[in-house]
């Protein structure tokens, strides 16, 4: 063999140092393969690799025999595991149970907890990557204050390290000054609901608690509150047992939502039929079978025609509808004009397809229209809440509401609340009920205090009805806001911004004071199985390693702040440990028992039984909704088109998606996830691209009425020619995020903001942010 | 080979859980991956099919990389639980011959590790002890199975029958004769950038290659690549076949 000839030609391969060997060998190649070169096999490889840097003498003697049969050893990469800890994932709200293997105080591996009904022993790509978050060297390591008063992208904040006392004092002073000058309402809390934070908010008496949910799922929440009377987070599904899945943009498997992906693949493998209705083909649609590339924002017409067919042909589940719903007669009357032919004109789907799907859906059992946040019924278009309503109606007509293979109302554990365990001193009256973002103007969704990201920037910039002077931010990044550059301008109008975060995010770049918090793997507590709870189950969270940096949990930050601001009395006697213990005791367990549990879980396993009682006044699912009617909304999901249609100036519909490897704009500094997907692209149909002279990989500009971004084009077949799609999460401009910085672009910059008046006039009971109700132009950069 | 992996691409959602779980365990430069997802579209709008492939070393029974390696750094693990194809980093000289030789375009050179060749090791240090691979343990949808080869082939064939009965005419278990990794696909193999089975990688194929050995090695080292050789071999095979028929 020629390879042996190489060996024989050279001295001491086995014993020379690696570097010398490398040089030597390259040289040797040149000589030995001279014949091949002469034969015309020259190449860049040879030319590039043939020159040794330095001629170094080789000191070893040549071996007697060519070393051909070297015995290699297999090397283990695994350290000795010294401890195993229970935790649950904090990246998304599914909260999958985790088991973490630790080697000498260093976490080595995360596995899914088999005892957890969400995880069933596995995690998603994000969960498996979490140790890179924990050990991310870019993490915030101590409190900081800003010295550069200028703020914005590209501006160095001039951080100075401070201690916790100074951080609390500076923030308390600024917050109290804001309250003094503008009243309690001048202070805003931009944060997910949190018991400690909610208490400080109420002690201060500000109405401005602004959360992201109107960009996420309030269209569903509003409809469920009105028509079902329960389910603030109506996303639990029994996909695995369904035999017919009709998806209107429900795409959780391709986004790697752990339980959805697992159950979906199970259903498809068991022969479930899937019809995937979406302008873009994803792996959800393609594994399932039938793809219907519907015109964007017209799902409502498809569903109304389905309702008509199912009712007129009496294909609905008579028992379920009789016993569990009201309003069928009004619904029947309301949908008579919505013929399949009418819907076909709007949706560009053949009438016979709509009719066939309606019949298949109603006659295959169990059938389900799954939903989870930003699908066709999410806050994408002005008419999306009607899609959410049709989802409830259609799932009710086929008896899929809280039944096996259907949409489930999570069986969560019933525990005392924060105010039950720690009765607070009286809270003051709200200074005003009028919020900056106008969220109180929506009677059904307003009381949830979710808040409105799309209206806040315009209201704040206009100063109408008033301006926030200061705010505390946590877990809501700049990139999460529609038209992020506009939001940055709005932020600049505040006197003081405090941010609690794990990473030096874009929001941190806008901060005056930064409170670093621990990564969830460093914290303790327990969590409910909200998204996949067939029975009540709680998961233990124990610190897998000691805290790596000088961080404090959110509850601790709030308490420190409350004390410094003069609201300490509201937190007297309050402790996380007591709270955990008291809540568990109400279930007949205790914090100690949970900590010592063998599988990291508290479970109250009992057989699943579909509910017969619903939370509305009638005790039924109200297909005709008096609650909507009484609050001046349409009581039935009549047809309404979406707002934006293509024009010469903006000829493409815009679709926003999310890749499986990332959680929104939160994970792009994670090296592992970024190696799985490191950027986003402008996804465009091949024919449309050809018309524009765009080839795969070209730089393109995407432009909306709000902004423009530059991306690389990804040319595909599986998207309608009148649509383009961009995945969310990229375009980070914080230079302190060394992995995420400058990768891809933020498609959210393109989303137009709304005024409070525009939002109110859109008559959406969920005040959805209409994240895709705009069109874009695309051209070669 | 006692153990195998079965990658069921008709279940794979392309999420990359295997990619990150593997990369988190085996150190290599940023972007140098032992396993990654590749996306394949077939057909044209609106009749489009989308599939992913877990792109990683197939652990060929007769491995082109092993045959071509000029310093014998690539080897098959011996013993009852062996059969996996490994690269010894201490011996590897980073020449890239295996990169050009591999019919599946798998190995990559790691620029921050002396340009050493990097690829999936089939978690051999675990498998020789009868333990599963990291990627198979990680996969959240059960698309990567680890187990005894005979059992996996039986399970795979059964799944293929089910898929064919459900109308997936092209369902096929790839690699039964050739590779330590079995792939279940429902499209033609070339859609997934796989090579024809039972020929290029078989011992017969390599015997044929043997007679053209000098050409093969020179071509691989010269960067012309395996595919030139493969094309020539296909020619030879056709000629032989035609000869037999005549």
Interface residues (C-beta under 8 A of the other chain):
Chain A: X1 X2 X3 X6 X7 X13 X18 X19 X21 X22 X25 X26 X29 X33 X35 X36 X37 X39 X41 X42 X43 X44 X45 X46 X49 X67 X68 X70 X72 X74 X75 X76 X77 X78 X109 X111 X112 X122 X123 X124 X125 X128 X129 X131 X132 X253 X254 X256 X258 X261 X262 X264 X265 X268 X269 X271 X281 X282 X283 X284 X285 X286 X287 X291 X293 X660 X661 X671 X672 X673 X675 X676 X677 X685 X686 X687 X716 X717 X718 X719 X720 X721
Chain B: X10 X11 X12 X13 X14 X15 X16 X17 X19 X20 X21 X23 X24 X25 X26 X27 X30 X31 X33 X36 X37 X41 X43 X44 X45 X46 X48 X49 X50 X51 X52 X68 X69 X70 X71 X72 X75 X77 X86 X88 X90 X91 X93 X94 X95 X96 X100 X114 X115 X124 X125 X126 X128 X137 X138 X139 X140 X141 X142 X143 X162 X166 X213 X214 X217 X218 X219 X221 X222 X223 X224
